[in-house]
Amino acid sequence: MQVFDVIIVGGGPCGLAAGIEATKAGLSHLILEKGSLTESIREYPRRMRFFSTAENIEIGGLPFPISGVKASRDEALQYYRKAAAYYKLNFKLFQEVWEVKKEKDLFTVSTTSGDTYQARKVIMATGYFTHPRWLNIPGENLPHVSHYYDEPFKYSFTNVVLIGASNSAVEAALELYRHDVTITVVHRGEDFRNTVKYWLVPDVKNRVKEGKIKTMFDSCVTQIDERNVTVSNLKTGDETQLPADFVFILTGYIPDADLLRRCGIVLDSESQVPVFDKETFETNIPGLYVCGTVLAGIHTEKVFIENGREHAQSIIDHIMGREVHKVAELIDRI
């Protein structure tokens, strides 16, 4: 069996950045990705544009030229695919990693398909977008319920209930309203989250004032059936039934804590943030690193491509015994 210098678990932008840095350093590498290349971006809403400007999500020193300022989902998919091809990155796609075990100075990476790979170092860059926060309510797994919003056209002239009040929820609500969808937003808080992009706030609040987007704040969905959702007011206890042809649960995503634990990484019991060195990103297991949004735990708003891509250079610097590139912003924020 070939022993790689580095195995990278996760083929998103931060995993690709790690593969590129390994290639630049002359290290043999393998990227294991449980889905397609940049699977998380492929599952983004089809009409989405990134919050960061294009130059802030570049990797490998490759320019990201676009006609506007912020890249679309499709532009990002093309860019990262071309970056992977340019650096001739070594992939095994649709290979889901089950666990990583270390024996002496060698890691064995096992997949759900039964394949195993070996490496001297391992970088966990699994992100969080494939693990939605489940509400654990009856009906959450029905076919008309989704934790991912795709595009508006399918839902025109239907009743949609949207659970959540963050950026993704607000963007989806506005887009659905503009495509003749009867939309109701249900949220536990008393208003939309204060982290919503500032330019969206007046738009969504004006639509609410006009009655074009309905809201039920201080409320939660307690049950979903084939035609309705049951909403309970958290202050009064009153229950309301809303017609729902489709339900979107956009309450966020979290890293796969079970996978990290199976790999032997210690996690904080409350925040789910893994134990890692804030400069080298090495975990409690020597030679096993975390890279990108996977290290944020439940605080996923603190790490994203813009700063997560920098972790790769620090990790490879540490592996190579060089002076470590410091990611100051992350050290300050986590």
VOBA-1610 file (N, C-alpha, C; in pm, whole numbers, padded with zeros to 5 digits, always signed):
BEGIN
Met+00084-00120+00000Met+00000+00000+00000Met+00087+00124+00000Gln+00053+00219-00088Gln+00128+00344-00092Gln+00105+00424+00035Val+00213+00478+00089Val+00203+00565+00205Val+00221+00708+00157Phe+00116+00788+00172Phe+00121+00928+00130Phe+00185+01012+00240Asp+00244+01121+00199Asp+00293+01216+00299Asp+00177+01277+00375Val+00071+01310+00300Val-00046+01376+00360Val-00174+01321+00297Ile-00270+01286+00382Ile-00406+01260+00335Ile-00493+01373+00386Ile-00573+01428+00296Ile-00664+01539+00328Ile-00806+01485+00319Val-00882+01498+00426Val-01020+01450+00429Val-01111+01570+00403Gly-01170+01574+00284Gly-01257+01684+00246Gly-01206+01756+00123Gly-01293+01767+00021Gly-01254+01828-00105Gly-01322+01960-00131Gly-01346+02039-00025Gly-01396+02174-00041Gly-01282+02271-00065Pro-01310+02401-00070Pro-01204+02499-00097Pro-01086+02490-00001Cys-01111+02468+00128Cys-01001+02461+00224Cys-00923+02331+00208Gly-00990+02221+00175Gly-00920+02097+00146Gly-00835+02109+00020Leu-00890+02176-00081Leu-00813+02200-00204Leu-00691+02287-00174Ala-00708+02389-00091Ala-00596+02476-00055Ala-00487+02395+00014Ala-00526+02299+00098Ala-00428+02213+00164Ala-00355+02126+00063Gly-00430+02072-00035Gly-00367+01991-00140Gly-00269+02073-00222Ile-00304+02197-00250Ile-00216+02284-00328Ile-00089+02315-00251Glu-00102+02346-00121Glu+00016+02375-00040Glu+00106+02251-00028Ala+00044+02133-00016Ala+00123+02009-00011Ala+00197+01989-00143Thr+00130+02015-00254Thr+00194+02002-00385Thr+00311+02098-00399Lys+00293+02221-00358Lys+00400+02320-00365Lys+00521+02278-00282Ala+00495+02209-00170Ala+00603+02166-00081Ala+00668+02035-00125Gly+00616+01976-00235Gly+00672+01851-00283Gly+00627+01729-00206Leu+00515+01739-00136Leu+00462+01628-00058Leu+00362+01548-00141Ser+00370+01418-00133Ser+00266+01336-00198Ser+00138+01347-00115His+00023+01352-00185His-00101+01373-00112His-00215+01297-00177Leu-00321+01280-00100Leu-00447+01224-00149Leu-00559+01298-00080Ile-00656+01345-00160Ile-00775+01411-00106Ile-00892+01314-00115Leu-00951+01282-00001Leu-01067+01193+00005Leu-01191+01279+00028Glu-01288+01269-00061Glu-01411+01350-00054Glu-01532+01258-00065Lys-01627+01273+00028Lys-01740+01181+00028Lys-01841+01208-00083Gly-01833+01325-00145Gly-01922+01357-00256Gly-01842+01397-00378Ser-01898+01493-00452Ser-01827+01545-00568Ser-01727+01651-00524Leu-01645+01695-00617Leu-01553+01804-00588Leu-01631+01926-00541Thr-01585+01989-00432Thr-01654+02101-00368Thr-01804+02074-00356Glu-01834+01961-00294Glu-01972+01916-00279Glu-02059+02019-00208Ser-02005+02083-00106Ser-02086+02179-00031Ser-02131+02295-00119Ile-02041+02346-00205Ile-02078+02457-00293Ile-02180+02410-00396Arg-02166+02287-00442Arg-02263+02233-00538Arg-02404+02231-00479Glu-02415+02216-00346Glu-02545+02211-00281Glu-02595+02349-00239Tyr-02519+02454-00266Tyr-02566+02589-00236Tyr-02688+02621-00323Pro-02769+02719-00284Pro-02877+02765-00373Pro-02823+02803-00510Arg-02894+02766-00614Arg-02841+02779-00750Arg-02815+02923-00792Arg-02887+03018-00733Arg-02871+03158-00771Arg-02790+03238-00668Met-02723+03166-00576Met-02652+03232-00468Met-02526+03302-00515Arg-02494+03415-00450Arg-02365+03481-00467Arg-02294+03484-00332Phe-02162+03473-00337Phe-02085+03469-00214Phe-02088+03604-00142Phe-02076+03598-00012Phe-02064+03720+00068Phe-01927+03784+00046Ser-01822+03703+00041Ser-01686+03753+00019Ser-01665+03790-00127Thr-01581+03888-00151Thr-01545+03922-00289Thr-01457+03812-00347Ala-01450+03807-00479Ala-01385+03695-00547Ala-01239+03678-00505Glu-01166+03790-00491Glu-01024+03775-00457Glu-01004+03717-00317Asn-01105+03727-00232Asn-01092+03675-00096Asn-01126+03527-00083Ile-01167+03465-00192Ile-01189+03319-00188Ile-01100+03248-00290Glu-00999+03319-00340Glu-00901+03256-00428Glu-00815+03158-00350Ile-00764+03058-00418Ile-00670+02964-00355Ile-00552+02942-00449Gly-00440+02905-00390Gly-00323+02868-00469Gly-00260+02981-00549Gly-00296+03105-00516Gly-00241+03217-00592Gly-00299+03232-00730Leu-00408+03162-00760Leu-00469+03169-00892Leu-00577+03278-00893Pro-00570+03375-00984Pro-00672+03480-00990Pro-00810+03422-01019Phe-00911+03489-00965Phe-01049+03447-00985Phe-01121+03560-01058Pro-01107+03567-01189Pro-01168+03678-01264Pro-01316+03655-01288Ile-01396+03754-01254Ile-01540+03751-01282Ile-01581+03890-01329Ser-01697+03899-01390Ser-01742+04028-01443Ser-01788+04122-01333Gly-01836+04067-01222Gly-01881+04149-01110Gly-01779+04151-00998Val-01830+04167-00877Val-01743+04173-00760Val-01748+04042-00681Lys-01868+03983-00670Lys-01886+03863-00590Lys-01927+03747-00679Ala-01864+03635-00658Ala-01884+03520-00744Ala-02017+03451-00720Ser-02073+03395-00825Ser-02192+03311-00812Ser-02150+03168-00778Arg-02248+03088-00742Arg-02223+02946-00716Arg-02157+02880-00836Asp-02212+02901-00956Asp-02158+02836-01075Asp-02016+02882-01105Glu-01989+03011-01086Glu-01854+03062-01111Glu-01754+02999-01014Ala-01796+02983-00889Ala-01707+02921-00790Ala-01681+02774-00822Leu-01783+02702-00863Leu-01764+02561-00899Leu-01663+02548-01013Gln-01675+02635-01112Gln-01580+02630-01225Gln-01438+02667-01180Tyr-01428+02770-01096Tyr-01297+02816-01052Tyr-01224+02707-00973Tyr-01291+02647-00875Tyr-01224+02547-00792Tyr-01192+02420-00872Arg-01277+02386-00967Arg-01246+02272-01054Arg-01119+02299-01134Lys-01110+02420-01191Lys-00991+02453-01270Lys-00866+02462-01183Ala-00881+02511-01060Ala-00767+02517-00969Ala-00717+02377-00937Ala-00810+02284-00913Ala-00771+02145-00886Ala-00699+02084-01006Ala-00748+02112-01126Ala-00684+02058-01247Ala-00547+02122-01270Tyr-00537+02252-01246Tyr-00411+02323-01269Tyr-00299+02264-01183Tyr-00330+02235-01058Tyr-00228+02182-00966Tyr-00221+02029-00969Lys-00302+01967-01055Lys-00302+01821-01069Lys-00320+01751-00934Leu-00420+01796-00860Leu-00445+01739-00729Leu-00494+01595-00741Asn-00458+01515-00643Asn-00487+01372-00643Asn-00612+01344-00560Phe-00717+01296-00625Phe-00847+01278-00560Phe-00892+01133-00559Lys-00972+01102-00457Lys-01062+00987-00459Lys-01198+01044-00418Leu-01286+01064-00516Leu-01416+01123-00490Leu-01519+01016-00455Phe-01626+01056-00390Phe-01731+00966-00345Phe-01673+00855-00257Gln-01579+00896-00171Gln-01518+00807-00073Gln-01537+00870+00064Glu-01631+00819+00140Glu-01661+00876+00271Glu-01570+00815+00377Val-01499+00899+00448Val-01409+00853+00553Val-01489+00819+00678Trp-01459+00703+00734Trp-01527+00659+00856Trp-01445+00692+00980Glu-01314+00666+00974Glu-01230+00696+01089Glu-01084+00707+01048Val-01007+00767+01136Val-00862+00778+01118Val-00798+00725+01245Lys-00704+00631+01229Lys-00635+00574+01344Lys-00484+00586+01326Lys-00417+00614+01436Lys-00271+00627+01431Lys-00206+00512+01506Glu-00111+00448+01440Glu-00030+00345+01503Glu+00116+00381+01481Lys+00185+00405+01590Lys+00323+00454+01585Lys+00326+00585+01506Asp+00395+00589+01394Asp+00406+00714+01318Asp+00326+00712+01189Leu+00228+00622+01179Leu+00153+00607+01056Leu+00003+00612+01084Phe-00069+00685+00997Phe-00214+00692+01006Phe-00277+00598+00905Thr-00384+00531+00947Thr-00467+00452+00856Thr-00604+00519+00848Val-00645+00552+00727Val-00773+00618+00703Val-00867+00516+00642Ser-00978+00487+00710Ser-01074+00388+00665Ser-01198+00457+00610Thr-01255+00401+00504Thr-01375+00458+00443Thr-01494+00364+00462Thr-01613+00419+00440Thr-01735+00339+00457Thr-01746+00231+00350Ser-01673+00245+00241Ser-01676+00143+00136Ser-01581+00028+00164Gly-01503+00038+00271Gly-01409-00068+00308Gly-01266-00045+00261Asp-01244+00061+00182Asp-01108+00092+00138Asp-01030+00159+00250Thr-00899+00136+00251Thr-00812+00200+00350Thr-00693+00264+00280Tyr-00643+00370+00341Tyr-00529+00444+00288Tyr-00437+00479+00405Gln-00310+00497+00375Gln-00214+00528+00481Gln-00137+00655+00450Ala-00102+00726+00557Ala-00029+00852+00541Ala+00050+00882+00667Arg+00150+00968+00650Arg+00230+01013+00765Arg+00160+01125+00841Lys+00082+01204+00769Lys+00006+01313+00831Lys-00135+01312+00772Val-00231+01362+00850Val-00370+01371+00803Val-00424+01509+00838Ile-00496+01567+00741Ile-00560+01697+00760Ile-00711+01679+00746Met-00786+01713+00850Met-00932+01705+00846Met-00986+01839+00797Ala-01045+01840+00677Ala-01101+01962+00618Ala-01244+01933+00572Thr-01323+01877+00663Thr-01455+01824+00627Thr-01567+01928+00633Gly-01537+02051+00677Gly-01639+02155+00676Gly-01756+02122+00768Tyr-01873+02174+00732Tyr-01991+02150+00814Tyr-02122+02144+00734Phe-02120+02182+00607Phe-02243+02204+00533Phe-02323+02076+00507Thr-02260+01961+00522Thr-02333+01836+00497Thr-02405+01785+00621His-02396+01859+00733His-02461+01815+00857His-02553+01925+00910Pro-02678+01927+00865Pro-02772+02029+00915Pro-02806+02007+01062Arg-02848+02116+01125Arg-02898+02107+01263Arg-03042+02054+01258Trp-03061+01933+01303Trp-03195+01874+01302Trp-03275+01926+01421Leu-03404+01949+01399Leu-03492+01994+01506Leu-03546+01878+01587Asn-03538+01758+01529Asn-03588+01636+01596Asn-03737+01649+01632Ile-03815+01686+01530Ile-03959+01696+01547Ile-04028+01598+01453Pro-04148+01554+01485Pro-04221+01461+01397Pro-04241+01522+01258Gly-04214+01445+01156Gly-04234+01488+01019Gly-04114+01555+00955Glu-04005+01570+01028Glu-03889+01640+00973Glu-03828+01566+00855Asn-03848+01435+00847Asn-03790+01356+00739Asn-03887+01329+00624Leu-04000+01399+00621Leu-04095+01381+00510Leu-04035+01434+00379Pro-04080+01382+00266Pro-04016+01418+00138Pro-04030+01564+00097His-04130+01636+00149His-04147+01776+00111His-04073+01871+00206Val-03994+01814+00297Val-03917+01892+00394Val-03770+01883+00359Ser-03701+01997+00363Ser-03558+01998+00328Ser-03481+02094+00418His-03356+02057+00446His-03264+02145+00519His-03179+02228+00422Tyr-03207+02214+00294Tyr-03132+02288+00191Tyr-03229+02355+00096Tyr-03207+02483+00071Tyr-03287+02557-00026Tyr-03213+02555-00159Asp-03286+02528-00268Asp-03219+02515-00398Asp-03247+02634-00490Glu-03373+02651-00533Glu-03408+02758-00626Glu-03558+02785-00619Pro-03602+02903-00662Pro-03741+02943-00635Pro-03846+02889-00730Phe-03811+02859-00853Phe-03911+02834-00957Phe-04001+02715-00926Lys-03945+02615-00864Lys-04021+02494-00832Lys-04139+02524-00738Tyr-04131+02630-00660Tyr-04227+02654-00552Tyr-04328+02764-00582Ser-04324+02818-00703Ser-04418+02924-00740Ser-04563+02877-00720Phe-04646+02967-00664Phe-04788+02944-00641Phe-04814+02830-00543Thr-04721+02810-00448Thr-04741+02712-00341Thr-04726+02782-00206Asn-04763+02711-00100Asn-04744+02759+00038Asn-04616+02699+00094Val-04525+02786+00138Val-04397+02741+00192Val-04380+02796+00333Val-04342+02709+00425Val-04304+02751+00560Val-04152+02739+00571Leu-04090+02847+00615Leu-03945+02852+00627Leu-03909+02871+00773Ile-03831+02779+00828Ile-03791+02785+00968Ile-03649+02839+00975Gly-03631+02949+01047Gly-03499+03011+01059Gly-03506+03159+01025Ala-03403+03234+01068Ala-03404+03379+01045Ala-03263+03433+01025Ser-03175+03350+00969Ser-03039+03393+00943Ser-03027+03439+00797Asn-02903+03460+00751Asn-02881+03505+00613Asn-02947+03414+00511Ser-02923+03284+00524Ser-02976+03191+00425Ser-03128+03192+00424Ala-03189+03203+00541Ala-03334+03205+00550Ala-03391+03333+00489Val-03329+03446+00519Val-03378+03574+00467Val-03364+03579+00315Glu-03249+03535+00263Glu-03229+03535+00118Glu-03331+03445+00049Ala-03355+03327+00108Ala-03453+03236+00050Ala-03593+03296+00055Ala-03630+03358+00167Ala-03763+03416+00181Ala-03787+03526+00077Leu-03688+03612+00058Leu-03702+03720-00040Leu-03714+03664-00182Glu-03633+03564-00212Glu-03636+03508-00347Glu-03768+03436-00372Leu-03817+03363-00274Leu-03943+03291-00290Leu-04060+03389-00306Tyr-04063+03494-00224Tyr-04169+03593-00236Tyr-04172+03653-00377Arg-04057+03677-00434Arg-04051+03738-00568Arg-04082+03640-00680His-04112+03516-00644His-04153+03416-00743His-04291+03361-00710Asp-04376+03448-00654Asp-04517+03415-00630Asp-04536+03297-00536Val-04454+03294-00433Val-04470+03192-00329Val-04533+03257-00207Thr-04630+03190-00146Thr-04686+03236-00019Thr-04594+03185+00090Ile-04519+03277+00152Ile-04411+03237+00240Ile-04436+03284+00383Thr-04416+03194+00480Thr-04424+03227+00621Thr-04294+03188+00688Val-04233+03281+00759Val-04108+03257+00831Val-04140+03233+00978Val-04090+03122+01033Val-04109+03089+01174Val-03973+03090+01242His-03964+03161+01355His-03835+03174+01423His-03856+03186+01574Arg-03766+03124+01650Arg-03774+03127+01796Arg-03752+03267+01853Gly-03671+03347+01786Gly-03638+03480+01836Gly-03747+03580+01809Glu-03724+03701+01860Glu-03826+03805+01845Glu-03812+03882+01715Asp-03706+03856+01640Asp-03684+03926+01513Asp-03584+03845+01432Phe-03554+03891+01310Phe-03448+03830+01231Phe-03315+03845+01306Arg-03224+03755+01280Arg-03096+03759+01351Arg-03018+03886+01318Asn-02942+03935+01415Asn-02867+04059+01392Asn-02744+04038+01304Thr-02718+03914+01264Thr-02606+03885+01174Thr-02647+03887+01026Val-02775+03912+01000Val-02821+03917+00860Val-02750+04030+00786Lys-02710+04005+00662Lys-02639+04104+00581Lys-02715+04236+00583Tyr-02642+04344+00607Tyr-02706+04473+00633Tyr-02793+04520+00516Trp-02756+04484+00393Trp-02835+04531+00279Trp-02965+04451+00261Leu-02975+04337+00329Leu-03098+04258+00320Leu-03203+04304+00421Val-03157+04365+00530Val-03247+04398+00641Val-03361+04490+00598Pro-03336+04605+00535Pro-03450+04691+00496Pro-03542+04624+00396Asp-03486+04543+00307Asp-03568+04474+00207Asp-03666+04379+00275Val-03615+04291+00362Val-03703+04191+00422Val-03801+04257+00519Lys-03757+04360+00592Lys-03848+04422+00689Lys-03960+04500+00619Asn-03929+04560+00507Asn-04033+04628+00430Asn-04133+04529+00373Arg-04084+04413+00329Arg-04176+04312+00277Arg-04268+04259+00388Val-04211+04249+00509Val-04293+04205+00622Val-04400+04309+00653Lys-04362+04437+00655Lys-04458+04544+00682Lys-04571+04546+00579Glu-04537+04515+00455Glu-04637+04513+00348Glu-04724+04387+00353Gly-04687+04291+00437Gly-04763+04167+00445Gly-04729+04067+00336Lys-04623+04094+00261Lys-04587+04004+00151Lys-04504+03885+00199Ile-04435+03903+00310Ile-04370+03792+00378Ile-04429+03787+00518Lys-04492+03676+00552Lys-04552+03661+00685Lys-04447+03608+00782Thr-04455+03651+00907Thr-04361+03604+01008Thr-04435+03558+01132Met-04379+03459+01199Met-04426+03415+01330Met-04302+03406+01418Phe-04271+03514+01488Phe-04157+03518+01577Phe-04197+03465+01715Asp-04096+03443+01800Asp-04120+03383+01933Asp-04201+03255+01919Ser-04172+03179+01814Ser-04251+03060+01784Ser-04161+02947+01735Cys-04211+02826+01745Cys-04137+02711+01693Cys-04233+02611+01631Val-04184+02539+01533Val-04262+02432+01470Val-04247+02307+01555Thr-04359+02248+01593Thr-04355+02130+01678Thr-04389+02001+01603Gln-04450+02014+01485Gln-04487+01894+01409Gln-04510+01932+01264Ile-04475+01840+01175Ile-04498+01858+01031Ile-04572+01735+00981Asp-04679+01758+00905Asp-04742+01644+00838Asp-04744+01672+00688Glu-04817+01591+00613Glu-04811+01600+00467Glu-04866+01732+00413Arg-04950+01802+00487Arg-05014+01923+00435Arg-04996+02046+00524Asn-04959+02028+00651Asn-04956+02140+00744Asn-04833+02131+00835Val-04805+02245+00900Val-04711+02245+01011Val-04784+02301+01133Thr-04748+02251+01250Thr-04804+02301+01375Thr-04701+02394+01439Val-04744+02517+01467Val-04655+02618+01525Val-04704+02653+01664Ser-04610+02655+01759Ser-04643+02689+01896Ser-04578+02821+01933Asn-04657+02913+01990Asn-04603+03040+02038Asn-04532+03016+02171Leu-04405+03054+02180Leu-04325+03024+02298Leu-04365+03108+02419Lys-04436+03217+02397Lys-04477+03302+02509Lys-04616+03266+02561Thr-04707+03238+02469Thr-04846+03212+02511Thr-04882+03064+02512Gly-04805+02984+02440Gly-04838+02842+02428Gly-04944+02812+02325Asp-05000+02915+02261Asp-05102+02894+02158Asp-05045+02819+02038Glu-05127+02732+01981Glu-05085+02656+01864Glu-05162+02699+01740Thr-05092+02702+01627Thr-05152+02740+01499Thr-05111+02638+01395Gln-05202+02606+01304Gln-05168+02519+01192Gln-05156+02603+01066Leu-05044+02585+00995Leu-05022+02656+00870Leu-05020+02558+00755Pro-05087+02589+00644Pro-05075+02502+00526Pro-04933+02508+00472Ala-04880+02393+00433Ala-04741+02388+00387Ala-04725+02282+00280Asp-04712+02328+00155Asp-04679+02234+00048Asp-04533+02193+00057Phe-04449+02288+00106Phe-04306+02261+00123Phe-04259+02328+00252Val-04157+02268+00314Val-04100+02323+00437Val-03948+02326+00422Phe-03890+02442+00449Phe-03744+02455+00453Phe-03701+02481+00597Ile-03611+02396+00645Ile-03555+02415+00779Ile-03414+02467+00763Leu-03400+02599+00769Leu-03271+02663+00746Leu-03218+02717+00878Thr-03186+02623+00966Thr-03142+02658+01101Thr-02992+02637+01120Gly-02920+02622+01012Gly-02775+02613+01021Gly-02721+02472+01010Tyr-02589+02463+01017Tyr-02518+02337+00996Tyr-02404+02330+01096Ile-02358+02209+01125Ile-02250+02191+01222Ile-02154+02083+01171Pro-02027+02088+01212Pro-01933+01983+01172Pro-01976+01846+01223Asp-01921+01742+01161Asp-01952+01605+01199Asp-01870+01569+01323Ala-01927+01596+01440Ala-01855+01573+01565Ala-01825+01425+01587Asp-01916+01338+01544Asp-01894+01194+01562Asp-01772+01147+01485Leu-01754+01197+01363Leu-01636+01160+01284Leu-01509+01206+01355Leu-01508+01330+01402Leu-01388+01381+01470Leu-01356+01297+01593Arg-01458+01258+01667Arg-01434+01175+01786Arg-01382+01037+01748Arg-01437+00980+01639Arg-01387+00850+01596Arg-01240+00856+01556Cys-01197+00974+01516Cys-01055+00993+01480Cys-00969+01020+01602Gly-01030+01028+01720Gly-00956+01049+01842Gly-00938+01193+01883Ile-01004+01286+01811Ile-00990+01429+01841Ile-01082+01464+01957Val-01027+01534+02054Val-01104+01578+02170Val-01181+01705+02135Leu-01311+01709+02170Leu-01396+01824+02143Leu-01446+01886+02273Asp-01460+02016+02275Asp-01523+02082+02389Asp-01669+02037+02397Ser-01713+02004+02516Ser-01846+01944+02531Ser-01958+02039+02494Glu-01939+02169+02510Glu-02044+02266+02479Glu-02031+02323+02339Ser-01914+02373+02304Ser-01896+02441+02175Ser-01867+02345+02061Gln-01827+02222+02094Gln-01787+02122+01994Gln-01662+02166+01916Val-01592+02266+01965Val-01466+02307+01902Val-01359+02204+01937Pro-01287+02151+01837Pro-01183+02053+01866Pro-01063+02115+01936Val-00991+02034+02009Val-00865+02077+02068Val-00762+02088+01956Phe-00705+02208+01940Phe-00602+02225+01837Phe-00514+02342+01873Asp-00392+02339+01822Asp-00299+02449+01842Asp-00341+02566+01755Lys-00354+02685+01813Lys-00409+02799+01741Lys-00315+02852+01632Glu-00191+02809+01631Glu-00098+02854+01526Glu-00071+02746+01423Thr-00059+02620+01466Thr-00025+02513+01372Thr-00146+02432+01328Phe-00257+02439+01404Phe-00381+02365+01376Phe-00367+02215+01397Glu-00262+02176+01469Glu-00245+02035+01506Glu-00336+02005+01624Thr-00404+01891+01620Thr-00497+01852+01726Thr-00422+01787+01841Asn-00498+01729+01933Asn-00438+01657+02046Asn-00362+01533+02000Ile-00382+01491+01875Ile-00307+01378+01819Ile-00198+01433+01728Pro-00071+01415+01763Pro+00037+01468+01680Pro+00028+01417+01535Gly+00037+01511+01441Gly+00030+01474+01300Gly-00109+01477+01241Leu-00210+01499+01324Leu-00349+01508+01278Leu-00395+01653+01296Tyr-00437+01716+01185Tyr-00466+01858+01183Tyr-00613+01883+01148Val-00662+02001+01185Val-00794+02048+01139Val-00773+02174+01055Cys-00854+02186+00950Cys-00834+02294+00853Cys-00970+02345+00805Gly-00990+02475+00811Gly-01114+02532+00759Gly-01226+02533+00860Thr-01347+02531+00811Thr-01464+02552+00896Thr-01490+02439+00994Val-01429+02324+00975Val-01451+02212+01065Val-01407+02244+01207Leu-01314+02338+01223Leu-01261+02365+01356Leu-01345+02466+01434Ala-01454+02514+01376Ala-01535+02618+01441Ala-01635+02562+01540Gly-01660+02431+01540Gly-01763+02376+01626Gly-01899+02433+01589Ile-01977+02471+01690Ile-02109+02526+01662Ile-02102+02672+01617His-01985+02734+01630His-01970+02876+01594His-01928+02889+01447Thr-02011+02838+01359Thr-01974+02831+01218Thr-01965+02967+01151Glu-02021+03070+01215Glu-02014+03204+01156Glu-01875+03266+01170Lys-01785+03199+01243Lys-01654+03258+01270Lys-01545+03213+01173Val-01569+03106+01100Val-01469+03054+01006Val-01537+03029+00872Phe-01473+03074+00766Phe-01530+03060+00632Phe-01413+03054+00535Ile-01441+03048+00405Ile-01334+03030+00307Ile-01229+03140+00321Glu-01275+03261+00345Glu-01186+03377+00344Glu-01072+03364+00444Asn-01099+03312+00564Asn-00988+03289+00657Asn-00950+03143+00667Gly-01043+03052+00638Gly-01012+02910+00647Gly-00909+02864+00546Arg-00903+02928+00430Arg-00805+02889+00327Arg-00662+02909+00376Glu-00641+03002+00471Glu-00506+03030+00520Glu-00452+02921+00611His-00540+02839+00669His-00494+02735+00759His-00399+02639+00688Ala-00426+02616+00559Ala-00347+02518+00484Ala-00199+02552+00485Gln-00166+02678+00464Gln-00025+02717+00461Gln+00040+02695+00598Ser-00032+02730+00704Ser+00023+02711+00839Ser+00048+02564+00867Ile-00046+02479+00826Ile-00032+02335+00851Ile+00087+02277+00775Ile+00098+02310+00647Ile+00210+02256+00567Ile+00342+02314+00615Asp+00344+02440+00657Asp+00466+02496+00717Asp+00509+02412+00837His+00413+02377+00922His+00446+02297+01041His+00495+02159+01004Ile+00429+02097+00907Ile+00473+01964+00862Ile+00616+01969+00805Met+00647+02077+00734Met+00778+02090+00671Met+00885+02143+00767Gly+00846+02179+00887Gly+00944+02231+00982Gly+00987+02374+00954Arg+00901+02448+00881Arg+00933+02587+00848Arg+00868+02682+00949Glu+00904+02809+00941Glu+00836+02908+01022Glu+00689+02911+00982Val+00603+02908+01080Val+00460+02890+01053Val+00393+03022+01022His+00323+03024+00909His+00240+03138+00871His+00131+03158+00975Lys+00116+03278+01028Lys+00021+03303+01135Lys-00112+03355+01077Val-00220+03292+01120Val-00354+03335+01079Val-00409+03417+01196Ala-00372+03542+01201Ala-00402+03626+01317Ala-00551+03642+01341Glu-00628+03657+01236Glu-00772+03680+01253Glu-00837+03563+01323Leu-00802+03442+01283Leu-00862+03324+01345Leu-00823+03316+01491Ile-00696+03340+01523Ile-00650+03331+01660Ile-00727+03429+01747Asp-00759+03544+01695Asp-00833+03644+01770Asp-00980+03606+01787Arg-01038+03536+01690Arg-01183+03518+01688Arg-01230+03385+01748Ile-01144+03288+01756Ile-01186+03156+01808Ile-01136+03140+01951
//
